[in-house]
Amino acid sequence: MTSITTKIAAALCVMLALSSCGNTIRGMGKDAANTVDATQNAGNRVGNAAAK
């Protein structure tokens, strides 16, 4: 009986750890997208300033 309880607890811990990794990866994706947007905006501002 203890063996089954231990396996269930271990499975729950693994699921919790994997869900945390998913949130971190999703957040990193949003940060990368924001970085690309900021870089593009900066490039557009420099291009506009050079054209004047």
C-alpha positions in Angstrom: 0.0 0.0 0.0 2.8 2.4 0.8 4.4 1.7 -2.6 1.3 2.8 -4.4 1.1 6.0 -2.3 4.7 6.8 -3.0 4.3 6.3 -6.7 1.2 8.6 -6.8 3.1 11.3 -4.8 6.0 11.1 -7.1 3.8 11.3 -10.2 2.1 14.4 -8.7 5.5 16.0 -8.0 6.6 15.4 -11.6 3.4 16.8 -13.0 3.8 20.0 -10.9 7.4 20.4 -12.0 6.5 20.0 -15.7 3.7 22.5 -15.4 6.1 25.0 -13.9 8.5 24.5 -16.8 5.7 25.1 -19.3 4.9 28.4 -17.7 8.5 29.5 -17.7 8.9 28.5 -21.4 5.7 30.4 -22.3 7.0 33.5 -20.4 10.3 33.3 -22.2 8.5 33.2 -25.6 6.6 36.4 -24.7 9.8 38.1 -23.6 11.5 37.1 -26.9 8.5 38.5 -28.9 8.7 41.7 -26.9 12.4 42.0 -27.6 11.8 41.5 -31.4 9.1 44.2 -31.4 11.3 46.7 -29.5 14.2 46.1 -31.9 12.0 46.6 -34.9 10.5 49.8 -33.4 14.0 51.1 -32.7 15.1 50.3 -36.3 12.0 52.1 -37.7 12.8 55.2 -35.5 16.4 55.2 -36.7 15.3 54.8 -40.3 12.8 57.6 -40.0 15.3 59.9 -38.3 17.8 59.2 -41.1 15.3 60.0 -43.8 14.6 63.5 -42.4 
